Amino acid sequence: MRAVLMPAAGPPEVLQPAEIEPPAIHHPHELKVCLHGAGVNPVDTKLRARGVFYPDGLPAVLGCDGAGEVVETGEAVTRLRKGDKIWFCDGGLGAAQGNYAEFKVVDESVARRIPQSLTPGQAAAGPLVLITAWGALFDRGRLRSGQTVLIHAGAGGVGHVAIQMAKEAGARVCTTVGSPEKAEFARALGADETILYKETDFVAAVNAWTDGQGADLTLDTVGGQTFQQSIHCTAHFGSLVTLLEPEAEADWGEARTRNLRIGFELMLTPMLRDLPAARARHGEILDRCAALIDDRRLKIHISQTLPLGQAADAHRQIEAGHTQGKIVLSL
């Protein structure tokens, strides 16, 4: 089958089209899927640049996000059947095969039917960012109606769906963006306030927007100094959830004084640690998001769809930081 292989860590050029053996069902609860699309995420670019999670994981097929049509089922599969269109987040970390390929085998427990209003190619953009945003806002951040939320990088993959989820939950949303075009995009998604972080001190801007109180919940999708500075514009007794690991020299004094609840959202944990119950929770989130998408209360913005063989180009665009929403590889 056609695939894109990562034989070694390095620049985007290490991603090379290749012919590899198609996967086969080995367990009774597995499905074989003919992939129609693979979402491309920043984690893909990081794994390509620095290496996969497993020491014997190379050569690897990257790509956590996939969607397509079930073409074969194991004998114990009960919830899905041949011909169903499904989406999922599975593989691509250096152990199980990822989704930059024509076929993929997944366990039935991680797959869900795609929203009726999306094609599989469109649905491939969704799982990782939807699960991440939902987990960060509601499971870790405990978001409630009427609260104020700061979402960093609101035009990005996680950010653009997080804005919509927070607004749907009844929150007031402020977001940081890198350009006027991205600010316009974020406002169209429902953001109440946009901050051009390259031109404006976002800490001062958020504190002004909240009348000096700070945001009840901050979602940090950037890390580094952005996380450190966000402490100073998160409300006392509020929540600060990050997708990244804080720097070793991070100063926690102000966070402690503010009695902040610090949360970490790594949606890959259920895959990395083989936690079936947590993976089932991911399926529940996808079902809830599918309902919102079909009700036109949530949308996934796809900035570009590229052929599978142009995976390296997709990585270059993400690393350049100019993408709004998601990039999808078509198969």
N, C-alpha and C positions, 0 to 999 in steps of 0.2 A: 504494500500500500504506500501511497505518498505520505511523507511526513517531513517535518523540519527537525534536524538533529542538532544538538549542542554537544560536540565532542570534547570541548574543553572550555574553561572560563575565559572570558576575554571581551573584546568589543563586539558590536552587532554583527560584524562580518563572520564570526564563528558559527552563526546560524546558517546551516546549509540544507537545501532540499535534498531528500534522499528517499530511496525505496527500502522499506523494512518489512519484516513479517507482520501480518495483521495479528491483533490479539485474539485470544480464544477464551471462551467461557470455561472456567475450571471449578466453579462452585455453584451449587444449585440456586442461590439467590442472586446470581449475576445476570446482567443484561449486556448484549452487544449492541452498540449504537453506531449508526452511520452518521458521522458528524456533518452538520451543515455550516457550522460556524464555531470559532474559538475566540473568546474575548482575550484581549491583551491588557495586562495590568502592570503597574510599576514593580510589583514583586517579581514578575518575570524578568524584567531588566536587571534587577539586583542579583537574582540568582545567576543570570547569564554572566554578569560582570565579575562576581566574586566566587561563584561556585554553588552547587546545590547543597541541600541539607544533609545528604548522605555521602559518606566517604567513597562508597563504591557505586555511586549513582550515575556515573558517566560511561558512555554517552547517554544523554537524556533527551526526552521530548518534553518541552516546557508547555505551560498553559494550564491553569487551574480551571478556567471557565469553558464549558462546552454545552452545546445543544444540538439535537438532531433527532433521528427517527430510530426507534427500536427495531432491529432486524432479526434478533434471536433472543430467546429467554431461557434461563436455567429452569430445571424441572420444579423448583420450589417457589418460583416467582408467582405472586398472586395479585398484586396491586396494579401492575402494568402488563401490557401485552404487545405483541408484534404490531407495528404500525403506529404506536403512540409517539407523539412528539414530546420530548422531554428536555429539561435543562438541569444543570448540576454544577457543583464545584468539587472537582476530584482530580487527584494526580498532579503531575507537573512539578513536583518538588525534588525529584531525584530518585524516588522509589517507584511508585506506580507511574505508568506512562501518562503523559499529559495529553492535551487536546490539540496540539499543532499536528494533526494527523487525520487521515480519512476515517478511521474506526477507533472506537474506545470501548473497553469493558468496564462497567461500573456495577457496584452492588445496588440492588433495588432500593435499599434504605436511603441512599443519598440522592436519588432522582425524583423529580416531580414533573407533572405535566406543565407545559409552558402556558403562559397566558393565551387565551383564545385570540386575542387581538394582535399577537406577534407571530412572525415567522420564526422558525428555529434560528435562522441567521441573526435576526434581531435579538432574540432571547439570549443568545450566547454572550451578549454584552453585560448581562445582569447579575448573575449569582454572587460573585465575590463582593462587588460593591454594595449590593442590596443587603446581604447578610452582615457585612461589616458595619454599614451605617445603622442598621436596625439594632445590632448588638451594642454599638457604642452609645446610641441615644437612649434606648429603652432598657436594655439588660444591665449595662454598666452605668449609664448616666441617669436612669430613673426619671426620664423627662415627663413632666406633667403639663397639662394645659395651663396657659397663662404665664409660663416661665419665659425668661429671655435666654437665647442661645447664641453663642458665637461659634461659627463653623469656619475653620480655616480652609483656604483653597476651595471656595464654593463652586468654581467652574470645573473642578476636576472630577474624576470618576466617582469617588466616594462623596465628595462635597456636593455635587449637583443633585444626587438622590437624597442626601441628608437634609438639604434645604427643604425639599418637598415633604419628606416624612415629618420634619419638625413642624412645618406649617399645618400639615394635615392633623397633627396632634394638638393644635391650638397654641403654639408657641410664637413669640416674636423672634425673628431671626436676623442676625447681623452676620456678614461674611467678609472675609478678606479675599481680594482678587488682585491680579497682576496688571490689568489693563482696563481701559474704559470699555472695550468690547466685551471682556469677561464680566465686567460690572453689569452691563446691559443684559447679558445672558443670565446672570444670577437673579437680577430683578424680575426677569420674565418667568423665572421658576418660583418666585414668591418671596425672595429676600426683601426684608423691610429696610435694611441698611446695608450699603456696600462700602468697603474701605479699600482704597488703593494703597496697599501696604508699602509700595516702593516710594510713595510720595508723602504718606501720612503715618504718624506714630499710632499704630493700631491700639495700643494700650490706652492712650489718652482718648482716642476716638470712641472706644467701647465704653469707657467710664463716663464720657460725656453723654453717650446715647442712653445709658442706664441711670442717668442722674447721680453718678458717683457710686453706684452700688456694685457694679460689675455684673457680668453675665451669670445667671444661675447655673448654666451648663456651658462648658467650652469643649469643643471637639477639635483636637489637634491632629491634623493629618500631615504635618510638615516635620515636626521634631526639632531637635537642636535648640537654638536660641528662641525659636517660636514657642516651644513648650515653656521654657524658663520665663519668658516675658508674659506668657498667658496667665501665669499665677497672679500677676498684679492687676488683671482685669477680670478675674473670676470672683464672684461674690463670696463673702464670708459664709461658711457652711455650704458652699456650692460644690459642684463636681467638675473635675477636669479629667477628661478621658483622652488618652493619646494612642495613636496607632504605632508609635515608634518607641524605641528604648531611649530613655533620657540619658543625656551625657553624664559621664562619670563625675564630672565636677559640678553637677547641678546643685544649686543652693536651695535646700528645702525649708529654710527658716520661715520665709513668708507664707509658704503653703501650710506649715504647721500653725502659724499664728492665725491664719484665716480659717483653720479647721476644715480644710478642703478634703473632699473625698477624691482620691486619685485612682483612676481606673485605667486598665490596659485592655485594648481590644486587638487581639490577634486571632482572626477567624480561622487561621490555619491550624490552631491548636488541636481540634478534634482529629485532623488528619495526622498530624505529627505524633500525637500521643495515643492514637487509636481509641477514641472515646465514642462508642456507638450512641449513647444517649445524647451527647452534644451534637453529633451529626444529625440525629433525628430532629433536634431543635432547629438546625439549619433548614431542614425540609419544611418545617412549620412556617418559618419566616418566608421561604419562597412561596408557599401557598398564600400567605397573607398579602405578600407583595403582588402576586398574580391577580388577586381580587382587586387590589387598588389600581393596577394597570388596566384591567378590563373595564373598571368604572371610570377611567380617564382621570384619576386623582393622583397618578404617579406615572412618570415617563422616564425612559432611559434615552439619553441623547447619544447618538452614534455620530461622531464627527467624520469618520471615514471608514469605509470597508475596503480592505485590500485582499488580493489573492494570497493563498497560503504561502506561496513562494516568496512573498515580500515581507515575511516576518521581521527581517532585519530592518527594513524601512520603518515598520511600526515601532520597533524599539528605539530607533533614532528619534522619531517624533516625540515619543513619551519622554525621553531623556532631555530633549530640548525644552520641554515645559510649555509648549505652545498648544497642547491639545485641550479641547473642551469636551467634557464627557468621556466617551470611550472610543477605542479603535477595535474593529473586529476583523478577523481573518476569515475569508469565505472559502468553503470547500465544495 
